Amino acid sequence: MKIGDLVREGWCYDTRRIAPPYIYGIIIDAIHRLPDSYTAEHIAESPIRYVKMMCGDGKIIRRYAVTVEVISEYR
């Protein structure tokens, strides 16, 4: 996941997966996990803690990286 990727978000806490209704957006910032808060294993497994994405209506929202699915990568 990187800046410019088209993503969808719609985390369902009951099923613990992406499910409708979806929010579509473009990644505008990716916040990495810091070594003083996470172990090297956690960082290697999942280096991005959360992302900021701009939605279709122009709003900027923040979501944890594990709840976002990349639909199309920015080249």
mmCIF file as gemmi writes it, N, C-alpha and C atoms, coordinates in Angstrom:
data_model
loop_
_atom_site.group_PDB
_atom_site.id
_atom_site.type_symbol
_atom_site.label_atom_id
_atom_site.label_alt_id
_atom_site.label_comp_id
_atom_site.label_asym_id
_atom_site.label_entity_id
_atom_site.label_seq_id
_atom_site.pdbx_PDB_ins_code
_atom_site.Cartn_x
_atom_site.Cartn_y
_atom_site.Cartn_z
_atom_site.occupancy
_atom_site.B_iso_or_equiv
_atom_site.pdbx_formal_charge
_atom_site.auth_seq_id
_atom_site.auth_asym_id
_atom_site.pdbx_PDB_model_num
ATOM 1 N N . MET Axp A 1 ? 0.856 -1.168 0 1 0 ? 1 A 1
ATOM 2 C CA . MET Axp A 1 ? 0 0 0 1 0 ? 1 A 1
ATOM 3 C C . MET Axp A 1 ? 0.901 1.229 0 1 0 ? 1 A 1
ATOM 4 N N . LYS Axp A 2 ? 0.634 2.13 -0.958 1 0 ? 2 A 1
ATOM 5 C CA . LYS Axp A 2 ? 1.45 3.334 -1.036 1 0 ? 2 A 1
ATOM 6 C C . LYS Axp A 2 ? 0.597 4.526 -1.481 1 0 ? 2 A 1
ATOM 7 N N . ILE Axp A 3 ? 1.16 5.704 -1.394 1 0 ? 3 A 1
ATOM 8 C CA . ILE Axp A 3 ? 0.451 6.922 -1.762 1 0 ? 3 A 1
ATOM 9 C C . ILE Axp A 3 ? 0.033 6.837 -3.227 1 0 ? 3 A 1
ATOM 10 N N . GLY Axp A 4 ? -1.215 7.175 -3.492 1 0 ? 4 A 1
ATOM 11 C CA . GLY Axp A 4 ? -1.76 7.152 -4.833 1 0 ? 4 A 1
ATOM 12 C C . GLY Axp A 4 ? -2.594 5.925 -5.142 1 0 ? 4 A 1
ATOM 13 N N . ASP Axp A 5 ? -2.518 4.887 -4.306 1 0 ? 5 A 1
ATOM 14 C CA . ASP Axp A 5 ? -3.304 3.675 -4.534 1 0 ? 5 A 1
ATOM 15 C C . ASP Axp A 5 ? -4.793 3.954 -4.343 1 0 ? 5 A 1
ATOM 16 N N . LEU Axp A 6 ? -5.607 3.336 -5.191 1 0 ? 6 A 1
ATOM 17 C CA . LEU Axp A 6 ? -7.059 3.384 -5.037 1 0 ? 6 A 1
ATOM 18 C C . LEU Axp A 6 ? -7.447 2.255 -4.092 1 0 ? 6 A 1
ATOM 19 N N . VAL Axp A 7 ? -8.188 2.588 -3.048 1 0 ? 7 A 1
ATOM 20 C CA . VAL Axp A 7 ? -8.53 1.606 -2.022 1 0 ? 7 A 1
ATOM 21 C C . VAL Axp A 7 ? -10.021 1.642 -1.719 1 0 ? 7 A 1
ATOM 22 N N . ARG Axp A 8 ? -10.472 0.587 -1.042 1 0 ? 8 A 1
ATOM 23 C CA . ARG Axp A 8 ? -11.826 0.592 -0.5 1 0 ? 8 A 1
ATOM 24 C C . ARG Axp A 8 ? -11.754 0.15 0.955 1 0 ? 8 A 1
ATOM 25 N N . GLU Axp A 9 ? -12.648 0.712 1.731 1 0 ? 9 A 1
ATOM 26 C CA . GLU Axp A 9 ? -12.699 0.436 3.159 1 0 ? 9 A 1
ATOM 27 C C . GLU Axp A 9 ? -14.143 0.156 3.507 1 0 ? 9 A 1
ATOM 28 N N . GLY Axp A 10 ? -14.363 -0.799 4.363 1 0 ? 10 A 1
ATOM 29 C CA . GLY Axp A 10 ? -15.704 -1.14 4.818 1 0 ? 10 A 1
ATOM 30 C C . GLY Axp A 10 ? -15.582 -2.246 5.836 1 0 ? 10 A 1
ATOM 31 N N . TRP Axp A 11 ? -14.841 -1.979 6.898 1 0 ? 11 A 1
ATOM 32 C CA . TRP Axp A 11 ? -14.518 -3.006 7.875 1 0 ? 11 A 1
ATOM 33 C C . TRP Axp A 11 ? -15.739 -3.411 8.676 1 0 ? 11 A 1
ATOM 34 N N . CYS Axp A 12 ? -16.012 -4.718 8.701 1 0 ? 12 A 1
ATOM 35 C CA . CYS Axp A 12 ? -17.109 -5.277 9.484 1 0 ? 12 A 1
ATOM 36 C C . CYS Axp A 12 ? -16.505 -5.92 10.737 1 0 ? 12 A 1
ATOM 37 N N . TYR Axp A 13 ? -16.846 -5.406 11.898 1 0 ? 13 A 1
ATOM 38 C CA . TYR Axp A 13 ? -16.278 -5.931 13.141 1 0 ? 13 A 1
ATOM 39 C C . TYR Axp A 13 ? -16.826 -7.313 13.492 1 0 ? 13 A 1
ATOM 40 N N . ASP Axp A 14 ? -18.014 -7.635 13.009 1 0 ? 14 A 1
ATOM 41 C CA . ASP Axp A 14 ? -18.588 -8.952 13.28 1 0 ? 14 A 1
ATOM 42 C C . ASP Axp A 14 ? -17.848 -10.054 12.521 1 0 ? 14 A 1
ATOM 43 N N . THR Axp A 15 ? -17.628 -9.835 11.218 1 0 ? 15 A 1
ATOM 44 C CA . THR Axp A 15 ? -16.957 -10.856 10.403 1 0 ? 15 A 1
ATOM 45 C C . THR Axp A 15 ? -15.444 -10.652 10.337 1 0 ? 15 A 1
ATOM 46 N N . ARG Axp A 16 ? -14.969 -9.486 10.806 1 0 ? 16 A 1
ATOM 47 C CA . ARG Axp A 16 ? -13.547 -9.123 10.803 1 0 ? 16 A 1
ATOM 48 C C . ARG Axp A 16 ? -12.946 -9.174 9.397 1 0 ? 16 A 1
ATOM 49 N N . ARG Axp A 17 ? -13.676 -8.579 8.442 1 0 ? 17 A 1
ATOM 50 C CA . ARG Axp A 17 ? -13.19 -8.491 7.063 1 0 ? 17 A 1
ATOM 51 C C . ARG Axp A 17 ? -13.854 -7.309 6.359 1 0 ? 17 A 1
ATOM 52 N N . ILE Axp A 18 ? -13.375 -7.006 5.148 1 0 ? 18 A 1
ATOM 53 C CA . ILE Axp A 18 ? -13.958 -5.933 4.347 1 0 ? 18 A 1
ATOM 54 C C . ILE Axp A 18 ? -15.311 -6.407 3.812 1 0 ? 18 A 1
ATOM 55 N N . ALA Axp A 19 ? -16.333 -5.591 4.015 1 0 ? 19 A 1
ATOM 56 C CA . ALA Axp A 19 ? -17.688 -5.933 3.562 1 0 ? 19 A 1
ATOM 57 C C . ALA Axp A 19 ? -18.446 -4.644 3.244 1 0 ? 19 A 1
ATOM 58 N N . PRO Axp A 20 ? -19.463 -4.712 2.377 1 0 ? 20 A 1
ATOM 59 C CA . PRO Axp A 20 ? -20.255 -3.512 2.063 1 0 ? 20 A 1
ATOM 60 C C . PRO Axp A 20 ? -20.936 -2.966 3.31 1 0 ? 20 A 1
ATOM 61 N N . PRO Axp A 21 ? -21.25 -1.708 3.387 1 0 ? 21 A 1
ATOM 62 C CA . PRO Axp A 21 ? -21.038 -0.671 2.382 1 0 ? 21 A 1
ATOM 63 C C . PRO Axp A 21 ? -19.583 -0.211 2.349 1 0 ? 21 A 1
ATOM 64 N N . TYR Axp A 22 ? -19.061 0.013 1.163 1 0 ? 22 A 1
ATOM 65 C CA . TYR Axp A 22 ? -17.67 0.393 0.981 1 0 ? 22 A 1
ATOM 66 C C . TYR Axp A 22 ? -17.498 1.904 0.921 1 0 ? 22 A 1
ATOM 67 N N . ILE Axp A 23 ? -16.324 2.351 1.333 1 0 ? 23 A 1
ATOM 68 C CA . ILE Axp A 23 ? -15.893 3.731 1.128 1 0 ? 23 A 1
ATOM 69 C C . ILE Axp A 23 ? -14.681 3.636 0.212 1 0 ? 23 A 1
ATOM 70 N N . TYR Axp A 24 ? -14.733 4.317 -0.936 1 0 ? 24 A 1
ATOM 71 C CA . TYR Axp A 24 ? -13.62 4.309 -1.887 1 0 ? 24 A 1
ATOM 72 C C . TYR Axp A 24 ? -12.815 5.587 -1.735 1 0 ? 24 A 1
ATOM 73 N N . GLY Axp A 25 ? -11.505 5.482 -1.93 1 0 ? 25 A 1
ATOM 74 C CA . GLY Axp A 25 ? -10.671 6.662 -1.821 1 0 ? 25 A 1
ATOM 75 C C . GLY Axp A 25 ? -9.268 6.423 -2.342 1 0 ? 25 A 1
ATOM 76 N N . ILE Axp A 26 ? -8.466 7.464 -2.287 1 0 ? 26 A 1
ATOM 77 C CA . ILE Axp A 26 ? -7.074 7.411 -2.728 1 0 ? 26 A 1
ATOM 78 C C . ILE Axp A 26 ? -6.19 7.703 -1.526 1 0 ? 26 A 1
ATOM 79 N N . ILE Axp A 27 ? -5.146 6.882 -1.351 1 0 ? 27 A 1
ATOM 80 C CA . ILE Axp A 27 ? -4.208 7.068 -0.249 1 0 ? 27 A 1
ATOM 81 C C . ILE Axp A 27 ? -3.436 8.365 -0.465 1 0 ? 27 A 1
ATOM 82 N N . ILE Axp A 28 ? -3.46 9.253 0.531 1 0 ? 28 A 1
ATOM 83 C CA . ILE Axp A 28 ? -2.691 10.491 0.442 1 0 ? 28 A 1
ATOM 84 C C . ILE Axp A 28 ? -1.549 10.534 1.447 1 0 ? 28 A 1
ATOM 85 N N . ASP Axp A 29 ? -1.572 9.635 2.434 1 0 ? 29 A 1
ATOM 86 C CA . ASP Axp A 29 ? -0.48 9.562 3.407 1 0 ? 29 A 1
ATOM 87 C C . ASP Axp A 29 ? -0.502 8.187 4.069 1 0 ? 29 A 1
ATOM 88 N N . ALA Axp A 30 ? 0.676 7.647 4.302 1 0 ? 30 A 1
ATOM 89 C CA . ALA Axp A 30 ? 0.804 6.348 4.966 1 0 ? 30 A 1
ATOM 90 C C . ALA Axp A 30 ? 1.735 6.514 6.157 1 0 ? 30 A 1
ATOM 91 N N . ILE Axp A 31 ? 1.238 6.24 7.344 1 0 ? 31 A 1
ATOM 92 C CA . ILE Axp A 31 ? 2.005 6.41 8.579 1 0 ? 31 A 1
ATOM 93 C C . ILE Axp A 31 ? 2.611 5.061 8.966 1 0 ? 31 A 1
ATOM 94 N N . HIS Axp A 32 ? 3.926 5.011 9.036 1 0 ? 32 A 1
ATOM 95 C CA . HIS Axp A 32 ? 4.631 3.763 9.333 1 0 ? 32 A 1
ATOM 96 C C . HIS Axp A 32 ? 4.69 3.503 10.838 1 0 ? 32 A 1
ATOM 97 N N . ARG Axp A 33 ? 4.84 2.247 11.198 1 0 ? 33 A 1
ATOM 98 C CA . ARG Axp A 33 ? 5.009 1.862 12.604 1 0 ? 33 A 1
ATOM 99 C C . ARG Axp A 33 ? 6.395 2.307 13.069 1 0 ? 33 A 1
ATOM 100 N N . LEU Axp A 34 ? 6.481 2.825 14.272 1 0 ? 34 A 1
ATOM 101 C CA . LEU Axp A 34 ? 7.745 3.321 14.809 1 0 ? 34 A 1
ATOM 102 C C . LEU Axp A 34 ? 8.446 2.25 15.644 1 0 ? 34 A 1
ATOM 103 N N . PRO Axp A 35 ? 9.758 2.155 15.534 1 0 ? 35 A 1
ATOM 104 C CA . PRO Axp A 35 ? 10.5 1.119 16.266 1 0 ? 35 A 1
ATOM 105 C C . PRO Axp A 35 ? 10.41 1.246 17.792 1 0 ? 35 A 1
ATOM 106 N N . ASP Axp A 36 ? 10.14 2.441 18.305 1 0 ? 36 A 1
ATOM 107 C CA . ASP Axp A 36 ? 10.044 2.589 19.76 1 0 ? 36 A 1
ATOM 108 C C . ASP Axp A 36 ? 8.706 2.095 20.306 1 0 ? 36 A 1
ATOM 109 N N . SER Axp A 37 ? 7.723 1.836 19.434 1 0 ? 37 A 1
ATOM 110 C CA . SER Axp A 37 ? 6.413 1.365 19.881 1 0 ? 37 A 1
ATOM 111 C C . SER Axp A 37 ? 6.112 -0.076 19.477 1 0 ? 37 A 1
ATOM 112 N N . TYR Axp A 38 ? 6.837 -0.593 18.483 1 0 ? 38 A 1
ATOM 113 C CA . TYR Axp A 38 ? 6.566 -1.929 17.949 1 0 ? 38 A 1
ATOM 114 C C . TYR Axp A 38 ? 7.848 -2.738 17.847 1 0 ? 38 A 1
ATOM 115 N N . THR Axp A 39 ? 7.705 -4.052 17.901 1 0 ? 39 A 1
ATOM 116 C CA . THR Axp A 39 ? 8.865 -4.926 17.742 1 0 ? 39 A 1
ATOM 117 C C . THR Axp A 39 ? 9.248 -5.007 16.272 1 0 ? 39 A 1
ATOM 118 N N . ALA Axp A 40 ? 10.449 -5.455 16.006 1 0 ? 40 A 1
ATOM 119 C CA . ALA Axp A 40 ? 10.917 -5.601 14.634 1 0 ? 40 A 1
ATOM 120 C C . ALA Axp A 40 ? 10.046 -6.59 13.86 1 0 ? 40 A 1
ATOM 121 N N . GLU Axp A 41 ? 9.536 -7.614 14.548 1 0 ? 41 A 1
ATOM 122 C CA . GLU Axp A 41 ? 8.669 -8.598 13.896 1 0 ? 41 A 1
ATOM 123 C C . GLU Axp A 41 ? 7.346 -7.971 13.458 1 0 ? 41 A 1
ATOM 124 N N . HIS Axp A 42 ? 6.756 -7.13 14.32 1 0 ? 42 A 1
ATOM 125 C CA . HIS Axp A 42 ? 5.506 -6.454 13.968 1 0 ? 42 A 1
ATOM 126 C C . HIS Axp A 42 ? 5.707 -5.516 12.779 1 0 ? 42 A 1
ATOM 127 N N . ILE Axp A 43 ? 6.821 -4.804 12.78 1 0 ? 43 A 1
ATOM 128 C CA . ILE Axp A 43 ? 7.106 -3.871 11.692 1 0 ? 43 A 1
ATOM 129 C C . ILE Axp A 43 ? 7.319 -4.627 10.387 1 0 ? 43 A 1
ATOM 130 N N . ALA Axp A 44 ? 8.044 -5.73 10.435 1 0 ? 44 A 1
ATOM 131 C CA . ALA Axp A 44 ? 8.285 -6.523 9.225 1 0 ? 44 A 1
ATOM 132 C C . ALA Axp A 44 ? 6.986 -7.111 8.675 1 0 ? 44 A 1
ATOM 133 N N . GLU Axp A 45 ? 6.111 -7.531 9.564 1 0 ? 45 A 1
ATOM 134 C CA . GLU Axp A 45 ? 4.835 -8.14 9.155 1 0 ? 45 A 1
ATOM 135 C C . GLU Axp A 45 ? 3.868 -7.113 8.588 1 0 ? 45 A 1
ATOM 136 N N . SER Axp A 46 ? 3.802 -5.953 9.216 1 0 ? 46 A 1
ATOM 137 C CA . SER Axp A 46 ? 2.858 -4.907 8.801 1 0 ? 46 A 1
ATOM 138 C C . SER Axp A 46 ? 3.496 -3.541 9.057 1 0 ? 46 A 1
ATOM 139 N N . PRO Axp A 47 ? 4.243 -3.015 8.073 1 0 ? 47 A 1
ATOM 140 C CA . PRO Axp A 47 ? 4.995 -1.774 8.314 1 0 ? 47 A 1
ATOM 141 C C . PRO Axp A 47 ? 4.143 -0.509 8.402 1 0 ? 47 A 1
ATOM 142 N N . ILE Axp A 48 ? 2.943 -0.517 7.846 1 0 ? 48 A 1
ATOM 143 C CA . ILE Axp A 48 ? 2.105 0.682 7.861 1 0 ? 48 A 1
ATOM 144 C C . ILE Axp A 48 ? 1.067 0.572 8.966 1 0 ? 48 A 1
ATOM 145 N N . ARG Axp A 49 ? 1.036 1.575 9.839 1 0 ? 49 A 1
ATOM 146 C CA . ARG Axp A 49 ? 0.095 1.575 10.959 1 0 ? 49 A 1
ATOM 147 C C . ARG Axp A 49 ? -1.288 2.037 10.523 1 0 ? 49 A 1
ATOM 148 N N . TYR Axp A 50 ? -1.357 3.206 9.894 1 0 ? 50 A 1
ATOM 149 C CA . TYR Axp A 50 ? -2.631 3.707 9.39 1 0 ? 50 A 1
ATOM 150 C C . TYR Axp A 50 ? -2.395 4.584 8.17 1 0 ? 50 A 1
ATOM 151 N N . VAL Axp A 51 ? -3.467 4.841 7.443 1 0 ? 51 A 1
ATOM 152 C CA . VAL Axp A 51 ? -3.387 5.653 6.243 1 0 ? 51 A 1
ATOM 153 C C . VAL Axp A 51 ? -4.408 6.777 6.312 1 0 ? 51 A 1
ATOM 154 N N . LYS Axp A 52 ? -4.109 7.838 5.58 1 0 ? 52 A 1
ATOM 155 C CA . LYS Axp A 52 ? -5.082 8.904 5.37 1 0 ? 52 A 1
ATOM 156 C C . LYS Axp A 52 ? -5.514 8.773 3.921 1 0 ? 52 A 1
ATOM 157 N N . MET Axp A 53 ? -6.824 8.803 3.705 1 0 ? 53 A 1
ATOM 158 C CA . MET Axp A 53 ? -7.339 8.659 2.353 1 0 ? 53 A 1
ATOM 159 C C . MET Axp A 53 ? -8.351 9.745 2.052 1 0 ? 53 A 1
ATOM 160 N N . MET Axp A 54 ? -8.356 10.178 0.779 1 0 ? 54 A 1
ATOM 161 C CA . MET Axp A 54 ? -9.333 11.166 0.338 1 0 ? 54 A 1
ATOM 162 C C . MET Axp A 54 ? -10.456 10.412 -0.362 1 0 ? 54 A 1
ATOM 163 N N . CYS Axp A 55 ? -11.657 10.602 0.141 1 0 ? 55 A 1
ATOM 164 C CA . CYS Axp A 55 ? -12.837 9.915 -0.39 1 0 ? 55 A 1
ATOM 165 C C . CYS Axp A 55 ? -13.406 10.678 -1.58 1 0 ? 55 A 1
ATOM 166 N N . GLY Axp A 56 ? -14.361 10.069 -2.257 1 0 ? 56 A 1
ATOM 167 C CA . GLY Axp A 56 ? -14.985 10.663 -3.431 1 0 ? 56 A 1
ATOM 168 C C . GLY Axp A 56 ? -15.654 11.998 -3.165 1 0 ? 56 A 1
ATOM 169 N N . ASP Axp A 57 ? -16.119 12.214 -1.928 1 0 ? 57 A 1
ATOM 170 C CA . ASP Axp A 57 ? -16.789 13.476 -1.605 1 0 ? 57 A 1
ATOM 171 C C . ASP Axp A 57 ? -15.811 14.554 -1.134 1 0 ? 57 A 1
ATOM 172 N N . GLY Axp A 58 ? -14.503 14.261 -1.217 1 0 ? 58 A 1
ATOM 173 C CA . GLY Axp A 58 ? -13.479 15.239 -0.855 1 0 ? 58 A 1
ATOM 174 C C . GLY Axp A 58 ? -13.055 15.202 0.594 1 0 ? 58 A 1
ATOM 175 N N . LYS Axp A 59 ? -13.691 14.397 1.422 1 0 ? 59 A 1
ATOM 176 C CA . LYS Axp A 59 ? -13.316 14.288 2.827 1 0 ? 59 A 1
ATOM 177 C C . LYS Axp A 59 ? -12.041 13.473 2.97 1 0 ? 59 A 1
ATOM 178 N N . ILE Axp A 60 ? -11.242 13.834 3.955 1 0 ? 60 A 1
ATOM 179 C CA . ILE Axp A 60 ? -10.034 13.076 4.265 1 0 ? 60 A 1
ATOM 180 C C . ILE Axp A 60 ? -10.294 12.321 5.562 1 0 ? 60 A 1
ATOM 181 N N . ILE Axp A 61 ? -10.14 10.994 5.503 1 0 ? 61 A 1
ATOM 182 C CA . ILE Axp A 61 ? -10.377 10.163 6.676 1 0 ? 61 A 1
ATOM 183 C C . ILE Axp A 61 ? -9.135 9.346 6.971 1 0 ? 61 A 1
ATOM 184 N N . ARG Axp A 62 ? -9.034 8.874 8.203 1 0 ? 62 A 1
ATOM 185 C CA . ARG Axp A 62 ? -7.912 8.043 8.631 1 0 ? 62 A 1
ATOM 186 C C . ARG Axp A 62 ? -8.447 6.658 8.964 1 0 ? 62 A 1
ATOM 187 N N . ARG Axp A 63 ? -7.764 5.633 8.471 1 0 ? 63 A 1
ATOM 188 C CA . ARG Axp A 63 ? -8.159 4.256 8.737 1 0 ? 63 A 1
ATOM 189 C C . ARG Axp A 63 ? -6.914 3.423 9.011 1 0 ? 63 A 1
ATOM 190 N N . TYR Axp A 64 ? -7.063 2.426 9.873 1 0 ? 64 A 1
ATOM 191 C CA . TYR Axp A 64 ? -5.961 1.492 10.109 1 0 ? 64 A 1
ATOM 192 C C . TYR Axp A 64 ? -5.704 0.703 8.837 1 0 ? 64 A 1
ATOM 193 N N . ALA Axp A 65 ? -4.46 0.456 8.536 1 0 ? 65 A 1
ATOM 194 C CA . ALA Axp A 65 ? -4.077 -0.184 7.279 1 0 ? 65 A 1
ATOM 195 C C . ALA Axp A 65 ? -4.699 -1.569 7.114 1 0 ? 65 A 1
ATOM 196 N N . VAL Axp A 66 ? -4.919 -2.285 8.207 1 0 ? 66 A 1
ATOM 197 C CA . VAL Axp A 66 ? -5.471 -3.636 8.1 1 0 ? 66 A 1
ATOM 198 C C . VAL Axp A 66 ? -6.932 -3.636 7.664 1 0 ? 66 A 1
ATOM 199 N N . THR Axp A 67 ? -7.594 -2.491 7.712 1 0 ? 67 A 1
ATOM 200 C CA . THR Axp A 67 ? -9.01 -2.434 7.341 1 0 ? 67 A 1
ATOM 201 C C . THR Axp A 67 ? -9.222 -1.87 5.94 1 0 ? 67 A 1
ATOM 202 N N . VAL Axp A 68 ? -8.123 -1.717 5.177 1 0 ? 68 A 1
ATOM 203 C CA . VAL Axp A 68 ? -8.199 -1.122 3.848 1 0 ? 68 A 1
ATOM 204 C C . VAL Axp A 68 ? -7.728 -2.14 2.819 1 0 ? 68 A 1
ATOM 205 N N . GLU Axp A 69 ? -8.445 -2.223 1.715 1 0 ? 69 A 1
ATOM 206 C CA . GLU Axp A 69 ? -8.105 -3.142 0.634 1 0 ? 69 A 1
ATOM 207 C C . GLU Axp A 69 ? -7.681 -2.343 -0.6 1 0 ? 69 A 1
ATOM 208 N N . VAL Axp A 70 ? -6.505 -2.655 -1.155 1 0 ? 70 A 1
ATOM 209 C CA . VAL Axp A 70 ? -6.022 -1.981 -2.353 1 0 ? 70 A 1
ATOM 210 C C . VAL Axp A 70 ? -6.741 -2.565 -3.57 1 0 ? 70 A 1
ATOM 211 N N . ILE Axp A 71 ? -7.362 -1.679 -4.353 1 0 ? 71 A 1
ATOM 212 C CA . ILE Axp A 71 ? -8.071 -2.096 -5.565 1 0 ? 71 A 1
ATOM 213 C C . ILE Axp A 71 ? -7.173 -1.914 -6.792 1 0 ? 71 A 1
ATOM 214 N N . SER Axp A 72 ? -6.468 -0.796 -6.845 1 0 ? 72 A 1
ATOM 215 C CA . SER Axp A 72 ? -5.603 -0.5 -7.971 1 0 ? 72 A 1
ATOM 216 C C . SER Axp A 72 ? -4.371 0.239 -7.472 1 0 ? 72 A 1
ATOM 217 N N . GLU Axp A 73 ? -3.205 -0.234 -7.865 1 0 ? 73 A 1
ATOM 218 C CA . GLU Axp A 73 ? -1.963 0.391 -7.422 1 0 ? 73 A 1
ATOM 219 C C . GLU Axp A 73 ? -1.586 1.539 -8.33 1 0 ? 73 A 1
ATOM 220 N N . TYR Axp A 74 ? -1.045 2.601 -7.718 1 0 ? 74 A 1
ATOM 221 C CA . TYR Axp A 74 ? -0.536 3.747 -8.456 1 0 ? 74 A 1
ATOM 222 C C . TYR Axp A 74 ? 0.814 3.378 -9.034 1 0 ? 74 A 1
ATOM 223 N N . ARG Axp A 75 ? 1.03 3.689 -10.284 1 0 ? 75 A 1
ATOM 224 C CA . ARG Axp A 75 ? 2.295 3.312 -10.933 1 0 ? 75 A 1
ATOM 225 C C . ARG Axp A 75 ? 3.29 4.41 -10.897 1 0 ? 75 A 1
